[in-house]
Amino acid sequence: MTRVSKSGQPTPQRKSGRGRAAFGYTRPGTYEELRAVLSSGTVHFPKRLRQVAIFLWQHPGEVALGTITEVAAQAGVQPSTLVRFAQTFGFAGFSEFQDLFKEHIKGSWPEGRARNGSAARVPKASADLRFVEGLVAASQASLARVAGNFDLARFERMSEIMATADLIYLIGSKRAFPVTAYVSLSLSQQGVRNALVDNVGSTAFDQVGCIGPGDAVLAVSFSPYNSITPELVAAASERGAKIVSITDSTFSPLVKLSDAWIEVIESDFAGFRSLAATLAVGMGLVHAVVARRSP
């Protein structure tokens, strides 16, 4: 029945939220459809909802298995923000939205193991051993995720760009720096010229000052995204260098700057995040570059 306001004019009915989402998309029916919407580049979230989107993208297992309170705490937002995010996509609430993630990880061994660690298998183990095994399980989950969703076309494009470059610049800060440092070492050992941007003495922008159109950049960055890495990559792009990157979501500022990029999502345990999968992809790039440069 149509409602009538005090002025006698009919008032619009509220939509149930079960048809089309706020962004004009049909409500996603699967996790893959949700990812397609998030990666489309047409959705622009306010700060808190963007924070939720990044967490959901990177941790589908945690979203599927956690309570709304647990997921909100891990994402660094209030539970009401999760509800608001779900309603934005046409769901009545978080519980209904969470079903997408439950279906996605059903039967997924790596996700469950990364979440539960190995305490159930070794109930009497020391705290130190449980911690180490938890990190090992997180690393295994990260590696399994890469192996199960490896984008070969993007990887080959990245290795081709790096193989044809005059000089390869490697950019990564904080947690990403061990990855770029090891890739630099491995390239050098294979006779491939490269420059590690280490920002010693706050000289990072000077270190990329001579970059040119014949060069390439391999950038590595994870959320929360450090500002200096995209700033350095933007400077290199302006000078005509080709950009390839390893990052953990379509929301990374490196994505728009890159000629090619590959997604690597690392699992964490007790606040510590693995680098196993990122290093594996990095070593794969070294191997592919050397193979392409060989006569």
Wavefront OBJ file of the C-alpha trace (Angstrom):
o trace
v 0.000 0.000 0.000
v 1.300 3.465 -0.877
v 2.170 5.634 2.102
v 0.864 9.200 2.234
v 2.744 12.069 3.891
v 1.139 14.732 6.062
v 0.944 16.968 2.999
v -1.170 14.362 1.252
v 1.574 13.448 -1.236
v 2.554 9.794 -1.735
v 5.968 8.901 -0.312
v 8.372 6.560 -2.115
v 8.638 3.019 -0.801
v 11.965 1.810 0.560
v 13.705 -0.758 -1.505
v 14.264 -4.087 0.173
v 17.932 -4.199 -0.890
v 17.449 -7.597 -2.532
v 17.355 -6.494 -6.158
v 20.078 -4.186 -7.316
v 22.927 -2.980 -5.139
v 23.551 0.684 -4.407
v 26.147 0.885 -7.190
v 23.674 -0.239 -9.840
v 24.979 -3.817 -10.036
v 22.804 -6.877 -9.590
v 23.472 -8.228 -6.117
v 26.431 -10.636 -6.391
v 25.431 -14.271 -6.049
v 28.931 -15.656 -5.529
v 32.250 -14.552 -4.086
v 33.688 -14.481 -7.611
v 30.952 -12.091 -8.742
v 31.689 -9.855 -5.751
v 35.390 -9.808 -6.651
v 34.492 -8.920 -10.234
v 32.546 -5.891 -9.022
v 35.312 -4.824 -6.637
v 37.981 -5.172 -9.329
v 35.965 -3.343 -11.983
v 37.457 0.011 -10.999
v 34.015 1.635 -11.061
v 33.285 1.394 -7.326
v 34.646 4.193 -5.154
v 34.260 3.663 -1.422
v 34.566 6.117 1.455
v 37.560 5.429 3.715
v 36.001 2.904 6.129
v 34.201 0.909 3.454
v 37.400 0.817 1.409
v 39.161 -0.574 4.477
v 36.507 -3.296 4.676
v 36.798 -4.058 0.948
v 40.558 -4.569 1.199
v 40.173 -6.908 4.171
v 37.425 -8.951 2.487
v 39.519 -9.224 -0.674
v 42.557 -10.496 1.208
v 40.962 -12.681 3.883
v 37.901 -14.545 2.568
v 38.536 -17.399 4.985
v 38.486 -15.134 8.014
v 35.266 -13.537 6.807
v 33.636 -16.921 6.233
v 34.577 -18.422 9.587
v 34.439 -15.457 11.946
v 31.647 -13.751 13.824
v 30.769 -10.219 12.831
v 32.588 -8.980 15.951
v 35.725 -10.955 15.094
v 35.763 -9.869 11.458
v 35.187 -6.234 12.406
v 38.055 -6.318 14.913
v 40.418 -7.860 12.362
v 39.404 -5.337 9.714
v 39.805 -2.456 12.178
v 36.216 -1.213 11.879
v 32.970 -1.322 13.829
v 30.480 -4.195 13.227
v 27.993 -1.623 11.962
v 30.431 -0.796 9.144
v 30.324 -4.425 7.978
v 26.541 -4.295 7.977
v 26.624 -1.058 5.988
v 29.053 -2.617 3.490
v 26.779 -5.656 3.021
v 23.717 -3.464 2.545
v 25.588 -1.408 -0.052
v 25.725 -4.553 -2.179
v 22.038 -5.317 -1.746
v 22.137 -7.697 1.237
v 19.839 -7.433 4.240
v 22.759 -7.767 6.653
v 26.210 -9.196 7.234
v 25.082 -12.775 7.886
v 23.467 -13.057 4.453
v 26.514 -11.429 2.846
v 28.827 -13.825 4.715
v 27.221 -16.804 2.954
v 29.136 -15.842 -0.222
v 32.391 -16.416 1.613
v 31.247 -19.646 3.282
v 30.420 -21.141 -0.096
v 33.739 -19.941 -1.514
v 35.944 -21.641 1.063
v 33.843 -24.774 1.563
v 36.236 -27.676 1.488
v 39.252 -25.356 1.271
v 41.991 -26.988 3.320
v 44.525 -24.127 3.295
v 42.061 -21.531 4.606
v 40.916 -23.707 7.492
v 44.387 -24.747 8.423
v 45.742 -21.198 8.364
v 42.944 -20.065 10.651
v 43.157 -22.908 13.168
v 46.903 -23.359 13.093
v 48.231 -26.713 14.289
v 47.295 -26.524 17.966
v 44.625 -29.205 17.457
v 47.228 -31.600 16.065
v 49.787 -30.936 18.795
v 47.773 -30.156 21.933
v 50.714 -30.579 24.318
v 53.280 -28.734 22.249
v 55.076 -25.762 23.706
v 53.872 -22.264 22.896
v 56.987 -21.720 20.769
v 56.335 -24.818 18.683
v 52.671 -23.926 18.214
v 53.711 -20.472 17.050
v 56.236 -21.822 14.531
v 53.734 -24.354 13.204
v 51.120 -21.627 12.946
v 53.474 -19.581 10.780
v 54.270 -22.653 8.689
v 50.548 -23.261 8.165
v 50.054 -19.627 7.134
v 52.918 -19.959 4.637
v 51.417 -23.146 3.229
v 48.059 -21.419 2.824
v 49.712 -18.507 1.006
v 51.584 -20.817 -1.353
v 48.488 -22.927 -2.037
v 46.465 -19.800 -2.836
v 49.032 -18.645 -5.403
v 49.287 -22.104 -6.952
v 45.514 -22.376 -7.217
v 44.962 -18.939 -8.776
v 48.144 -18.290 -10.718
v 47.674 -15.863 -13.594
v 50.189 -17.164 -16.103
v 49.413 -14.533 -18.754
v 50.172 -11.664 -16.368
v 53.295 -13.410 -15.087
v 54.640 -13.899 -18.601
v 53.929 -10.272 -19.463
v 55.843 -9.153 -16.352
v 58.835 -11.364 -17.092
v 58.921 -10.189 -20.725
v 58.990 -6.527 -19.660
v 61.786 -7.202 -17.182
v 63.785 -9.359 -19.627
v 63.837 -6.659 -22.318
v 64.748 -3.802 -19.970
v 68.154 -2.106 -20.052
v 68.138 -1.875 -16.254
v 65.667 -3.268 -13.705
v 64.889 -1.112 -10.683
v 63.524 -2.886 -7.616
v 61.284 -0.850 -5.310
v 59.806 -2.007 -2.026
v 59.785 -0.640 1.499
v 59.198 -1.954 5.003
v 57.818 -5.514 4.831
v 58.247 -5.643 1.053
v 61.938 -4.709 1.197
v 63.235 -8.248 1.972
v 61.530 -9.402 -1.232
v 63.094 -6.761 -3.484
v 66.481 -7.215 -1.790
v 66.458 -10.957 -2.445
v 65.244 -10.546 -6.032
v 68.047 -8.015 -6.602
v 70.636 -10.412 -5.199
v 69.334 -13.288 -7.317
v 69.319 -11.198 -10.505
v 72.888 -10.038 -9.820
v 74.036 -13.615 -9.285
v 72.585 -14.453 -12.696
v 74.349 -11.521 -14.391
v 71.220 -9.384 -14.855
v 71.843 -5.688 -14.285
v 69.570 -4.197 -11.655
v 69.376 -1.406 -9.101
v 67.922 -1.928 -5.630
v 66.197 1.220 -4.367
v 66.988 0.949 -0.658
v 66.391 4.591 0.376
v 69.563 4.689 2.471
v 70.033 8.246 3.672
v 66.564 9.132 2.323
v 67.948 9.026 -1.227
v 65.190 6.954 -2.857
v 64.100 9.664 -5.297
v 67.730 10.321 -6.224
v 68.194 6.596 -6.826
v 65.452 6.596 -9.461
v 66.539 9.966 -10.879
v 68.324 8.457 -13.890
v 65.609 5.989 -14.846
v 64.593 6.140 -18.515
v 62.268 4.717 -21.183
v 64.412 1.629 -21.704
v 64.253 0.612 -18.047
v 61.740 -1.355 -16.001
v 60.593 -1.287 -12.386
v 59.528 -4.219 -10.262
v 57.582 -2.795 -7.323
v 56.271 -4.751 -4.340
v 53.720 -3.357 -1.906
v 51.199 -4.716 0.599
v 48.415 -3.102 2.585
v 48.494 -0.848 4.475
v 50.183 0.668 1.435
v 53.305 2.702 2.152
v 53.176 6.061 0.413
v 56.789 6.203 -0.761
v 56.521 3.129 -3.002
v 53.690 4.411 -5.235
v 55.317 7.857 -5.271
v 58.592 6.361 -6.531
v 56.749 4.215 -9.065
v 54.799 7.247 -10.302
v 58.059 9.148 -10.755
v 59.528 6.246 -12.732
v 56.402 5.996 -14.876
v 56.578 9.694 -15.709
v 60.104 9.119 -17.003
v 58.851 6.445 -19.397
v 59.868 3.290 -17.542
v 57.747 0.159 -17.751
v 56.183 -0.850 -14.429
v 55.428 -4.338 -13.142
v 54.292 -5.041 -9.622
v 53.462 -7.660 -7.032
v 50.699 -6.513 -4.722
v 47.816 -7.908 -2.708
v 44.597 -6.422 -4.049
v 42.974 -4.493 -6.839
v 42.795 -1.553 -4.401
v 46.572 -1.175 -4.335
v 47.766 2.200 -5.695
v 50.310 0.278 -7.778
v 47.628 -1.297 -9.964
v 46.794 1.868 -11.920
v 50.493 2.614 -12.386
v 51.452 -0.839 -13.655
v 51.786 -2.184 -17.172
v 51.335 -5.630 -15.629
v 50.762 -6.832 -12.088
v 50.119 -10.054 -10.223
v 48.168 -10.588 -7.031
v 49.779 -12.354 -4.075
v 47.854 -12.517 -0.798
v 49.867 -13.642 2.200
v 48.178 -15.298 5.182
v 49.069 -14.198 8.675
v 49.297 -15.892 12.063
v 49.131 -14.109 15.416
v 49.812 -10.766 13.746
v 52.795 -12.009 11.712
v 52.406 -12.276 7.952
v 54.204 -14.739 5.728
v 56.365 -13.740 2.747
v 56.636 -17.266 1.354
v 54.340 -16.822 -1.645
v 55.751 -13.417 -2.604
v 59.299 -14.757 -2.523
v 58.231 -17.755 -4.618
v 56.736 -15.455 -7.274
v 59.830 -13.228 -7.100
v 62.165 -16.182 -7.667
v 59.894 -17.331 -10.484
v 60.335 -13.946 -12.144
v 64.116 -14.187 -11.801
v 64.093 -17.606 -13.437
v 61.807 -16.438 -16.258
v 63.874 -13.297 -16.925
v 67.118 -15.233 -17.103
v 65.546 -17.813 -19.427
v 64.270 -15.091 -21.785
v 67.631 -13.327 -21.856
v 69.587 -16.482 -22.599
v 70.700 -16.866 -26.219
l 1 2 3 4 5 6 7 8 9 10 11 12 13 14 15 16 17 18 19 20 21 22 23 24 25 26 27 28 29 30 31 32 33 34 35 36 37 38 39 40 41 42 43 44 45 46 47 48 49 50 51 52 53 54 55 56 57 58 59 60 61 62 63 64 65 66 67 68 69 70 71 72 73 74 75 76 77 78 79 80 81 82 83 84 85 86 87 88 89 90 91 92 93 94 95 96 97 98 99 100 101 102 103 104 105 106 107 108 109 110 111 112 113 114 115 116 117 118 119 120 121 122 123 124 125 126 127 128 129 130 131 132 133 134 135 136 137 138 139 140 141 142 143 144 145 146 147 148 149 150 151 152 153 154 155 156 157 158 159 160 161 162 163 164 165 166 167 168 169 170 171 172 173 174 175 176 177 178 179 180 181 182 183 184 185 186 187 188 189 190 191 192 193 194 195 196 197 198 199 200 201 202 203 204 205 206 207 208 209 210 211 212 213 214 215 216 217 218 219 220 221 222 223 224 225 226 227 228 229 230 231 232 233 234 235 236 237 238 239 240 241 242 243 244 245 246 247 248 249 250 251 252 253 254 255 256 257 258 259 260 261 262 263 264 265 266 267 268 269 270 271 272 273 274 275 276 277 278 279 280 281 282 283 284 285 286 287 288 289 290 291 292 293 294 295
